[in-house]
Amino acid sequence: MKKAIFYHAGCPVCVSAEKDLLNLIPKDLVEVVHLGTDKSKIKEAENAGVLSVPALVLANGNVLHINFGASIEDVK
């Protein structure tokens, strides 16, 4: 089974969303990517349709933008 991917940039909104998300979804079903520390994943996030963080890309490719921490342009 393909994992969901949770992208964030480490801001307080993102960290809060990560904690809440990991309380709902088992850690083995979601990969957490911190774009602030792993900028090499920004293009991957953009290609998946991420416009802002925090965002959850589901295994089926749908993107759920959660609240608003920063635009992907700001993360760059």
PDB file with one MODEL, atoms N, CA, C and O in Angstrom:
MODEL        1
ATOM      1  N   MET A   1       0.841  -1.186   0.000  1.00  0.00           N
ATOM      2  CA  MET A   1       0.000   0.000   0.000  1.00  0.00           C
ATOM      3  C   MET A   1       0.885   1.248   0.000  1.00  0.00           C
ATOM      4  O   MET A   1       1.821   1.355   0.792  1.00  0.00           O
ATOM      5  N   LYS A   2       0.583   2.176  -0.883  1.00  0.00           N
ATOM      6  CA  LYS A   2       1.325   3.417  -0.971  1.00  0.00           C
ATOM      7  C   LYS A   2       0.982   4.312   0.220  1.00  0.00           C
ATOM      8  O   LYS A   2      -0.169   4.379   0.650  1.00  0.00           O
ATOM      9  N   LYS A   3       1.994   4.995   0.741  1.00  0.00           N
ATOM     10  CA  LYS A   3       1.797   5.885   1.883  1.00  0.00           C
ATOM     11  C   LYS A   3       1.293   7.248   1.446  1.00  0.00           C
ATOM     12  O   LYS A   3       1.544   7.693   0.326  1.00  0.00           O
ATOM     13  N   ALA A   4       0.576   7.905   2.352  1.00  0.00           N
ATOM     14  CA  ALA A   4       0.268   9.317   2.189  1.00  0.00           C
ATOM     15  C   ALA A   4       1.537  10.084   2.557  1.00  0.00           C
ATOM     16  O   ALA A   4       2.392   9.571   3.278  1.00  0.00           O
ATOM     17  N   ILE A   5       1.653  11.315   2.058  1.00  0.00           N
ATOM     18  CA  ILE A   5       2.817  12.142   2.384  1.00  0.00           C
ATOM     19  C   ILE A   5       2.323  13.461   2.957  1.00  0.00           C
ATOM     20  O   ILE A   5       1.521  14.163   2.342  1.00  0.00           O
ATOM     21  N   PHE A   6       2.818  13.784   4.148  1.00  0.00           N
ATOM     22  CA  PHE A   6       2.477  15.041   4.808  1.00  0.00           C
ATOM     23  C   PHE A   6       3.651  15.989   4.649  1.00  0.00           C
ATOM     24  O   PHE A   6       4.736  15.737   5.174  1.00  0.00           O
ATOM     25  N   TYR A   7       3.435  17.086   3.921  1.00  0.00           N
ATOM     26  CA  TYR A   7       4.468  18.092   3.703  1.00  0.00           C
ATOM     27  C   TYR A   7       4.245  19.262   4.653  1.00  0.00           C
ATOM     28  O   TYR A   7       3.119  19.727   4.828  1.00  0.00           O
ATOM     29  N   HIS A   8       5.322  19.730   5.260  1.00  0.00           N
ATOM     30  CA  HIS A   8       5.231  20.915   6.108  1.00  0.00           C
ATOM     31  C   HIS A   8       6.558  21.649   6.108  1.00  0.00           C
ATOM     32  O   HIS A   8       7.554  21.166   5.568  1.00  0.00           O
ATOM     33  N   ALA A   9       6.555  22.831   6.725  1.00  0.00           N
ATOM     34  CA  ALA A   9       7.770  23.660   6.719  1.00  0.00           C
ATOM     35  C   ALA A   9       8.258  23.991   8.126  1.00  0.00           C
ATOM     36  O   ALA A   9       9.160  24.813   8.286  1.00  0.00           O
ATOM     37  N   GLY A  10       7.684  23.372   9.133  1.00  0.00           N
ATOM     38  CA  GLY A  10       8.159  23.573  10.494  1.00  0.00           C
ATOM     39  C   GLY A  10       7.549  24.733  11.245  1.00  0.00           C
ATOM     40  O   GLY A  10       7.892  24.967  12.404  1.00  0.00           O
ATOM     41  N   CYS A  11       6.648  25.469  10.606  1.00  0.00           N
ATOM     42  CA  CYS A  11       6.011  26.599  11.292  1.00  0.00           C
ATOM     43  C   CYS A  11       5.055  26.064  12.370  1.00  0.00           C
ATOM     44  O   CYS A  11       4.704  24.885  12.344  1.00  0.00           O
ATOM     45  N   PRO A  12       4.633  26.907  13.308  1.00  0.00           N
ATOM     46  CA  PRO A  12       3.732  26.442  14.365  1.00  0.00           C
ATOM     47  C   PRO A  12       2.440  25.806  13.844  1.00  0.00           C
ATOM     48  O   PRO A  12       1.968  24.821  14.412  1.00  0.00           O
ATOM     49  N   VAL A  13       1.867  26.352  12.776  1.00  0.00           N
ATOM     50  CA  VAL A  13       0.656  25.765  12.187  1.00  0.00           C
ATOM     51  C   VAL A  13       0.963  24.362  11.680  1.00  0.00           C
ATOM     52  O   VAL A  13       0.177  23.437  11.886  1.00  0.00           O
ATOM     53  N   CYS A  14       2.101  24.205  11.022  1.00  0.00           N
ATOM     54  CA  CYS A  14       2.495  22.908  10.464  1.00  0.00           C
ATOM     55  C   CYS A  14       2.759  21.875  11.555  1.00  0.00           C
ATOM     56  O   CYS A  14       2.315  20.731  11.453  1.00  0.00           O
ATOM     57  N   VAL A  15       3.470  22.272  12.584  1.00  0.00           N
ATOM     58  CA  VAL A  15       3.806  21.356  13.672  1.00  0.00           C
ATOM     59  C   VAL A  15       2.543  20.888  14.386  1.00  0.00           C
ATOM     60  O   VAL A  15       2.415  19.711  14.725  1.00  0.00           O
ATOM     61  N   SER A  16       1.620  21.801  14.610  1.00  0.00           N
ATOM     62  CA  SER A  16       0.347  21.450  15.237  1.00  0.00           C
ATOM     63  C   SER A  16      -0.429  20.464  14.359  1.00  0.00           C
ATOM     64  O   SER A  16      -0.973  19.479  14.858  1.00  0.00           O
ATOM     65  N   ALA A  17      -0.478  20.735  13.045  1.00  0.00           N
ATOM     66  CA  ALA A  17      -1.183  19.848  12.124  1.00  0.00           C
ATOM     67  C   ALA A  17      -0.530  18.473  12.081  1.00  0.00           C
ATOM     68  O   ALA A  17      -1.220  17.457  12.008  1.00  0.00           O
ATOM     69  N   GLU A  18       0.804  18.440  12.127  1.00  0.00           N
ATOM     70  CA  GLU A  18       1.509  17.147  12.126  1.00  0.00           C
ATOM     71  C   GLU A  18       1.131  16.320  13.347  1.00  0.00           C
ATOM     72  O   GLU A  18       0.855  15.126  13.230  1.00  0.00           O
ATOM     73  N   LYS A  19       1.118  16.947  14.512  1.00  0.00           N
ATOM     74  CA  LYS A  19       0.762  16.220  15.739  1.00  0.00           C
ATOM     75  C   LYS A  19      -0.656  15.671  15.643  1.00  0.00           C
ATOM     76  O   LYS A  19      -0.902  14.513  15.977  1.00  0.00           O
ATOM     77  N   ASP A  20      -1.586  16.503  15.186  1.00  0.00           N
ATOM     78  CA  ASP A  20      -2.978  16.064  15.069  1.00  0.00           C
ATOM     79  C   ASP A  20      -3.113  14.945  14.041  1.00  0.00           C
ATOM     80  O   ASP A  20      -3.823  13.965  14.269  1.00  0.00           O
ATOM     81  N   LEU A  21      -2.433  15.095  12.917  1.00  0.00           N
ATOM     82  CA  LEU A  21      -2.499  14.103  11.856  1.00  0.00           C
ATOM     83  C   LEU A  21      -1.976  12.754  12.330  1.00  0.00           C
ATOM     84  O   LEU A  21      -2.586  11.717  12.070  1.00  0.00           O
ATOM     85  N   LEU A  22      -0.841  12.773  13.029  1.00  0.00           N
ATOM     86  CA  LEU A  22      -0.253  11.513  13.480  1.00  0.00           C
ATOM     87  C   LEU A  22      -1.059  10.860  14.599  1.00  0.00           C
ATOM     88  O   LEU A  22      -0.854   9.688  14.914  1.00  0.00           O
ATOM     89  N   ASN A  23      -1.972  11.615  15.196  1.00  0.00           N
ATOM     90  CA  ASN A  23      -2.914  11.003  16.143  1.00  0.00           C
ATOM     91  C   ASN A  23      -4.056  10.305  15.417  1.00  0.00           C
ATOM     92  O   ASN A  23      -4.727   9.449  15.993  1.00  0.00           O
ATOM     93  N   LEU A  24      -4.281  10.667  14.153  1.00  0.00           N
ATOM     94  CA  LEU A  24      -5.376  10.094  13.371  1.00  0.00           C
ATOM     95  C   LEU A  24      -4.915   8.967  12.453  1.00  0.00           C
ATOM     96  O   LEU A  24      -5.638   7.991  12.253  1.00  0.00           O
ATOM     97  N   ILE A  25      -3.724   9.101  11.900  1.00  0.00           N
ATOM     98  CA  ILE A  25      -3.217   8.145  10.912  1.00  0.00           C
ATOM     99  C   ILE A  25      -1.984   7.451  11.492  1.00  0.00           C
ATOM    100  O   ILE A  25      -1.064   8.123  11.958  1.00  0.00           O
ATOM    101  N   PRO A  26      -1.951   6.123  11.471  1.00  0.00           N
ATOM    102  CA  PRO A  26      -0.763   5.423  11.970  1.00  0.00           C
ATOM    103  C   PRO A  26       0.497   5.871  11.227  1.00  0.00           C
ATOM    104  O   PRO A  26       0.472   6.078  10.013  1.00  0.00           O
ATOM    105  N   LYS A  27       1.592   6.018  11.966  1.00  0.00           N
ATOM    106  CA  LYS A  27       2.851   6.512  11.406  1.00  0.00           C
ATOM    107  C   LYS A  27       3.356   5.669  10.239  1.00  0.00           C
ATOM    108  O   LYS A  27       4.061   6.181   9.370  1.00  0.00           O
ATOM    109  N   ASP A  28       3.010   4.395  10.210  1.00  0.00           N
ATOM    110  CA  ASP A  28       3.485   3.543   9.119  1.00  0.00           C
ATOM    111  C   ASP A  28       2.694   3.761   7.823  1.00  0.00           C
ATOM    112  O   ASP A  28       3.031   3.183   6.790  1.00  0.00           O
ATOM    113  N   LEU A  29       1.646   4.591   7.871  1.00  0.00           N
ATOM    114  CA  LEU A  29       0.844   4.874   6.684  1.00  0.00           C
ATOM    115  C   LEU A  29       1.058   6.281   6.132  1.00  0.00           C
ATOM    116  O   LEU A  29       0.452   6.657   5.128  1.00  0.00           O
ATOM    117  N   VAL A  30       1.923   7.058   6.791  1.00  0.00           N
ATOM    118  CA  VAL A  30       2.175   8.425   6.328  1.00  0.00           C
ATOM    119  C   VAL A  30       3.666   8.752   6.450  1.00  0.00           C
ATOM    120  O   VAL A  30       4.301   8.463   7.464  1.00  0.00           O
ATOM    121  N   GLU A  31       4.195   9.352   5.409  1.00  0.00           N
ATOM    122  CA  GLU A  31       5.572   9.845   5.422  1.00  0.00           C
ATOM    123  C   GLU A  31       5.513  11.336   5.722  1.00  0.00           C
ATOM    124  O   GLU A  31       4.727  12.058   5.109  1.00  0.00           O
ATOM    125  N   VAL A  32       6.323  11.800   6.645  1.00  0.00           N
ATOM    126  CA  VAL A  32       6.371  13.219   6.991  1.00  0.00           C
ATOM    127  C   VAL A  32       7.604  13.834   6.344  1.00  0.00           C
ATOM    128  O   VAL A  32       8.725  13.366   6.542  1.00  0.00           O
ATOM    129  N   VAL A  33       7.378  14.900   5.561  1.00  0.00           N
ATOM    130  CA  VAL A  33       8.475  15.581   4.871  1.00  0.00           C
ATOM    131  C   VAL A  33       8.510  17.035   5.331  1.00  0.00           C
ATOM    132  O   VAL A  33       7.555  17.784   5.129  1.00  0.00           O
ATOM    133  N   HIS A  34       9.616  17.419   5.947  1.00  0.00           N
ATOM    134  CA  HIS A  34       9.827  18.796   6.422  1.00  0.00           C
ATOM    135  C   HIS A  34      10.569  19.539   5.319  1.00  0.00           C
ATOM    136  O   HIS A  34      11.779  19.376   5.157  1.00  0.00           O
ATOM    137  N   LEU A  35       9.840  20.355   4.560  1.00  0.00           N
ATOM    138  CA  LEU A  35      10.434  21.055   3.423  1.00  0.00           C
ATOM    139  C   LEU A  35      11.427  22.132   3.839  1.00  0.00           C
ATOM    140  O   LEU A  35      12.255  22.559   3.034  1.00  0.00           O
ATOM    141  N   GLY A  36      11.348  22.571   5.086  1.00  0.00           N
ATOM    142  CA  GLY A  36      12.300  23.559   5.572  1.00  0.00           C
ATOM    143  C   GLY A  36      13.696  22.988   5.732  1.00  0.00           C
ATOM    144  O   GLY A  36      14.688  23.699   5.573  1.00  0.00           O
ATOM    145  N   THR A  37      13.770  21.709   6.046  1.00  0.00           N
ATOM    146  CA  THR A  37      15.072  21.062   6.229  1.00  0.00           C
ATOM    147  C   THR A  37      15.445  20.159   5.061  1.00  0.00           C
ATOM    148  O   THR A  37      16.604  19.767   4.932  1.00  0.00           O
ATOM    149  N   ASP A  38      14.476  19.821   4.205  1.00  0.00           N
ATOM    150  CA  ASP A  38      14.751  18.971   3.041  1.00  0.00           C
ATOM    151  C   ASP A  38      14.207  19.654   1.788  1.00  0.00           C
ATOM    152  O   ASP A  38      13.203  19.231   1.215  1.00  0.00           O
ATOM    153  N   LYS A  39      14.890  20.718   1.381  1.00  0.00           N
ATOM    154  CA  LYS A  39      14.441  21.518   0.238  1.00  0.00           C
ATOM    155  C   LYS A  39      14.464  20.728  -1.071  1.00  0.00           C
ATOM    156  O   LYS A  39      13.832  21.135  -2.046  1.00  0.00           O
ATOM    157  N   SER A  40      15.178  19.615  -1.103  1.00  0.00           N
ATOM    158  CA  SER A  40      15.215  18.798  -2.319  1.00  0.00           C
ATOM    159  C   SER A  40      13.852  18.184  -2.631  1.00  0.00           C
ATOM    160  O   SER A  40      13.629  17.718  -3.749  1.00  0.00           O
ATOM    161  N   LYS A  41      12.949  18.178  -1.674  1.00  0.00           N
ATOM    162  CA  LYS A  41      11.611  17.597  -1.860  1.00  0.00           C
ATOM    163  C   LYS A  41      10.573  18.627  -2.316  1.00  0.00           C
ATOM    164  O   LYS A  41       9.420  18.269  -2.558  1.00  0.00           O
ATOM    165  N   ILE A  42      10.963  19.890  -2.436  1.00  0.00           N
ATOM    166  CA  ILE A  42      10.003  20.934  -2.827  1.00  0.00           C
ATOM    167  C   ILE A  42       9.430  20.653  -4.217  1.00  0.00           C
ATOM    168  O   ILE A  42       8.218  20.758  -4.409  1.00  0.00           O
ATOM    169  N   LYS A  43      10.261  20.306  -5.174  1.00  0.00           N
ATOM    170  CA  LYS A  43       9.786  20.030  -6.535  1.00  0.00           C
ATOM    171  C   LYS A  43       8.821  18.847  -6.524  1.00  0.00           C
ATOM    172  O   LYS A  43       7.809  18.863  -7.225  1.00  0.00           O
ATOM    173  N   GLU A  44       9.129  17.830  -5.738  1.00  0.00           N
ATOM    174  CA  GLU A  44       8.251  16.660  -5.603  1.00  0.00           C
ATOM    175  C   GLU A  44       6.878  17.095  -5.085  1.00  0.00           C
ATOM    176  O   GLU A  44       5.845  16.654  -5.589  1.00  0.00           O
ATOM    177  N   ALA A  45       6.882  17.963  -4.074  1.00  0.00           N
ATOM    178  CA  ALA A  45       5.624  18.458  -3.511  1.00  0.00           C
ATOM    179  C   ALA A  45       4.845  19.247  -4.555  1.00  0.00           C
ATOM    180  O   ALA A  45       3.637  19.062  -4.702  1.00  0.00           O
ATOM    181  N   GLU A  46       5.526  20.120  -5.276  1.00  0.00           N
ATOM    182  CA  GLU A  46       4.865  20.902  -6.334  1.00  0.00           C
ATOM    183  C   GLU A  46       4.271  19.986  -7.403  1.00  0.00           C
ATOM    184  O   GLU A  46       3.143  20.197  -7.848  1.00  0.00           O
ATOM    185  N   ASN A  47       5.022  18.984  -7.807  1.00  0.00           N
ATOM    186  CA  ASN A  47       4.538  18.046  -8.830  1.00  0.00           C
ATOM    187  C   ASN A  47       3.318  17.270  -8.353  1.00  0.00           C
ATOM    188  O   ASN A  47       2.492  16.849  -9.163  1.00  0.00           O
ATOM    189  N   ALA A  48       3.203  17.082  -7.053  1.00  0.00           N
ATOM    190  CA  ALA A  48       2.047  16.384  -6.478  1.00  0.00           C
ATOM    191  C   ALA A  48       0.834  17.307  -6.357  1.00  0.00           C
ATOM    192  O   ALA A  48      -0.277  16.844  -6.096  1.00  0.00           O
ATOM    193  N   GLY A  49       1.049  18.621  -6.549  1.00  0.00           N
ATOM    194  CA  GLY A  49      -0.066  19.559  -6.472  1.00  0.00           C
ATOM    195  C   GLY A  49      -0.129  20.385  -5.208  1.00  0.00           C
ATOM    196  O   GLY A  49      -1.113  21.084  -4.969  1.00  0.00           O
ATOM    197  N   VAL A  50       0.917  20.314  -4.391  1.00  0.00           N
ATOM    198  CA  VAL A  50       0.950  21.079  -3.147  1.00  0.00           C
ATOM    199  C   VAL A  50       1.149  22.558  -3.468  1.00  0.00           C
ATOM    200  O   VAL A  50       2.122  22.928  -4.125  1.00  0.00           O
ATOM    201  N   LEU A  51       0.226  23.403  -3.004  1.00  0.00           N
ATOM    202  CA  LEU A  51       0.288  24.848  -3.216  1.00  0.00           C
ATOM    203  C   LEU A  51       0.706  25.589  -1.957  1.00  0.00           C
ATOM    204  O   LEU A  51       1.259  26.687  -2.019  1.00  0.00           O
ATOM    205  N   SER A  52       0.432  24.967  -0.808  1.00  0.00           N
ATOM    206  CA  SER A  52       0.787  25.555   0.477  1.00  0.00           C
ATOM    207  C   SER A  52       0.979  24.432   1.481  1.00  0.00           C
ATOM    208  O   SER A  52       0.537  23.302   1.271  1.00  0.00           O
ATOM    209  N   VAL A  53       1.641  24.764   2.566  1.00  0.00           N
ATOM    210  CA  VAL A  53       1.844  23.786   3.637  1.00  0.00           C
ATOM    211  C   VAL A  53       1.194  24.308   4.910  1.00  0.00           C
ATOM    212  O   VAL A  53       1.122  25.520   5.114  1.00  0.00           O
ATOM    213  N   PRO A  54       0.729  23.428   5.750  1.00  0.00           N
ATOM    214  CA  PRO A  54       0.792  21.969   5.676  1.00  0.00           C
ATOM    215  C   PRO A  54      -0.183  21.408   4.644  1.00  0.00           C
ATOM    216  O   PRO A  54      -1.252  21.968   4.398  1.00  0.00           O
ATOM    217  N   ALA A  55       0.216  20.293   4.054  1.00  0.00           N
ATOM    218  CA  ALA A  55      -0.626  19.616   3.066  1.00  0.00           C
ATOM    219  C   ALA A  55      -0.393  18.110   3.169  1.00  0.00           C
ATOM    220  O   ALA A  55       0.712  17.645   3.450  1.00  0.00           O
ATOM    221  N   LEU A  56      -1.455  17.380   2.936  1.00  0.00           N
ATOM    222  CA  LEU A  56      -1.389  15.922   2.949  1.00  0.00           C
ATOM    223  C   LEU A  56      -1.720  15.426   1.552  1.00  0.00           C
ATOM    224  O   LEU A  56      -2.801  15.699   1.029  1.00  0.00           O
ATOM    225  N   VAL A  57      -0.784  14.695   0.946  1.00  0.00           N
ATOM    226  CA  VAL A  57      -1.024  14.076  -0.348  1.00  0.00           C
ATOM    227  C   VAL A  57      -1.420  12.630  -0.067  1.00  0.00           C
ATOM    228  O   VAL A  57      -0.631  11.840   0.452  1.00  0.00           O
ATOM    229  N   LEU A  58      -2.652  12.306  -0.419  1.00  0.00           N
ATOM    230  CA  LEU A  58      -3.165  10.962  -0.172  1.00  0.00           C
ATOM    231  C   LEU A  58      -2.580   9.962  -1.156  1.00  0.00           C
ATOM    232  O   LEU A  58      -2.051  10.341  -2.201  1.00  0.00           O
ATOM    233  N   ALA A  59      -2.678   8.692  -0.817  1.00  0.00           N
ATOM    234  CA  ALA A  59      -2.135   7.633  -1.658  1.00  0.00           C
ATOM    235  C   ALA A  59      -2.759   7.647  -3.059  1.00  0.00           C
ATOM    236  O   ALA A  59      -2.128   7.205  -4.020  1.00  0.00           O
ATOM    237  N   ASN A  60      -3.989   8.149  -3.179  1.00  0.00           N
ATOM    238  CA  ASN A  60      -4.646   8.190  -4.488  1.00  0.00           C
ATOM    239  C   ASN A  60      -4.290   9.450  -5.281  1.00  0.00           C
ATOM    240  O   ASN A  60      -4.784   9.640  -6.392  1.00  0.00           O
ATOM    241  N   GLY A  61      -3.431  10.316  -4.716  1.00  0.00           N
ATOM    242  CA  GLY A  61      -2.982  11.515  -5.402  1.00  0.00           C
ATOM    243  C   GLY A  61      -3.727  12.782  -5.051  1.00  0.00           C
ATOM    244  O   GLY A  61      -3.290  13.870  -5.425  1.00  0.00           O
ATOM    245  N   ASN A  62      -4.837  12.677  -4.347  1.00  0.00           N
ATOM    246  CA  ASN A  62      -5.562  13.875  -3.924  1.00  0.00           C
ATOM    247  C   ASN A  62      -4.741  14.649  -2.900  1.00  0.00           C
ATOM    248  O   ASN A  62      -4.065  14.060  -2.057  1.00  0.00           O
ATOM    249  N   VAL A  63      -4.807  15.977  -2.983  1.00  0.00           N
ATOM    250  CA  VAL A  63      -4.065  16.832  -2.063  1.00  0.00           C
ATOM    251  C   VAL A  63      -5.046  17.526  -1.130  1.00  0.00           C
ATOM    252  O   VAL A  63      -6.003  18.159  -1.576  1.00  0.00           O
ATOM    253  N   LEU A  64      -4.800  17.400   0.167  1.00  0.00           N
ATOM    254  CA  LEU A  64      -5.593  18.091   1.178  1.00  0.00           C
ATOM    255  C   LEU A  64      -4.729  19.196   1.772  1.00  0.00           C
ATOM    256  O   LEU A  64      -3.753  18.926   2.471  1.00  0.00           O
ATOM    257  N   HIS A  65      -5.093  20.433   1.490  1.00  0.00           N
ATOM    258  CA  HIS A  65      -4.377  21.569   2.070  1.00  0.00           C
ATOM    259  C   HIS A  65      -5.005  21.842   3.432  1.00  0.00           C
ATOM    260  O   HIS A  65      -6.203  22.108   3.531  1.00  0.00           O
ATOM    261  N   ILE A  66      -4.196  21.775   4.467  1.00  0.00           N
ATOM    262  CA  ILE A  66      -4.664  21.864   5.843  1.00  0.00           C
ATOM    263  C   ILE A  66      -4.304  23.230   6.403  1.00  0.00           C
ATOM    264  O   ILE A  66      -3.127  23.572   6.521  1.00  0.00           O
ATOM    265  N   ASN A  67      -5.327  24.012   6.748  1.00  0.00           N
ATOM    266  CA  ASN A  67      -5.088  25.343   7.297  1.00  0.00           C
ATOM    267  C   ASN A  67      -4.177  26.108   6.338  1.00  0.00           C
ATOM    268  O   ASN A  67      -4.207  25.838   5.138  1.00  0.00           O
ATOM    269  N   PHE A  68      -3.388  27.029   6.811  1.00  0.00           N
ATOM    270  CA  PHE A  68      -2.429  27.716   5.948  1.00  0.00           C
ATOM    271  C   PHE A  68      -1.256  28.158   6.799  1.00  0.00           C
ATOM    272  O   PHE A  68      -1.393  28.993   7.693  1.00  0.00           O
ATOM    273  N   GLY A  69      -0.107  27.584   6.505  1.00  0.00           N
ATOM    274  CA  GLY A  69       1.112  27.963   7.197  1.00  0.00           C
ATOM    275  C   GLY A  69       1.980  28.846   6.324  1.00  0.00           C
ATOM    276  O   GLY A  69       2.449  29.901   6.751  1.00  0.00           O
ATOM    277  N   ALA A  70       2.193  28.390   5.069  1.00  0.00           N
ATOM    278  CA  ALA A  70       3.013  29.144   4.121  1.00  0.00           C
ATOM    279  C   ALA A  70       2.734  28.627   2.715  1.00  0.00           C
ATOM    280  O   ALA A  70       2.422  27.452   2.523  1.00  0.00           O
ATOM    281  N   SER A  71       2.850  29.515   1.742  1.00  0.00           N
ATOM    282  CA  SER A  71       2.726  29.066   0.349  1.00  0.00           C
ATOM    283  C   SER A  71       3.990  28.305  -0.021  1.00  0.00           C
ATOM    284  O   SER A  71       5.036  28.472   0.608  1.00  0.00           O
ATOM    285  N   ILE A  72       3.885  27.476  -1.039  1.00  0.00           N
ATOM    286  CA  ILE A  72       5.052  26.725  -1.492  1.00  0.00           C
ATOM    287  C   ILE A  72       6.122  27.702  -2.005  1.00  0.00           C
ATOM    288  O   ILE A  72       7.316  27.417  -1.913  1.00  0.00           O
ATOM    289  N   GLU A  73       5.705  28.822  -2.530  1.00  0.00           N
ATOM    290  CA  GLU A  73       6.651  29.852  -2.997  1.00  0.00           C
ATOM    291  C   GLU A  73       7.453  30.428  -1.819  1.00  0.00           C
ATOM    292  O   GLU A  73       8.650  30.686  -1.946  1.00  0.00           O
ATOM    293  N   ASP A  74       6.789  30.625  -0.682  1.00  0.00           N
ATOM    294  CA  ASP A  74       7.476  31.116   0.504  1.00  0.00           C
ATOM    295  C   ASP A  74       8.473  30.099   1.045  1.00  0.00           C
ATOM    296  O   ASP A  74       9.520  30.466   1.579  1.00  0.00           O
ATOM    297  N   VAL A  75       8.145  28.835   0.906  1.00  0.00           N
ATOM    298  CA  VAL A  75       9.026  27.766   1.396  1.00  0.00           C
ATOM    299  C   VAL A  75      10.311  27.710   0.575  1.00  0.00           C
ATOM    300  O   VAL A  75      11.381  27.392   1.095  1.00  0.00           O
ATOM    301  N   LYS A  76      10.188  28.025  -0.727  1.00  0.00           N
ATOM    302  CA  LYS A  76      11.369  27.998  -1.606  1.00  0.00           C
ATOM    303  C   LYS A  76      12.390  28.997  -1.105  1.00  0.00           C
ATOM    304  O   LYS A  76      13.459  29.138  -1.698  1.00  0.00           O
TER     305      LYS A  76
ENDMDL
END
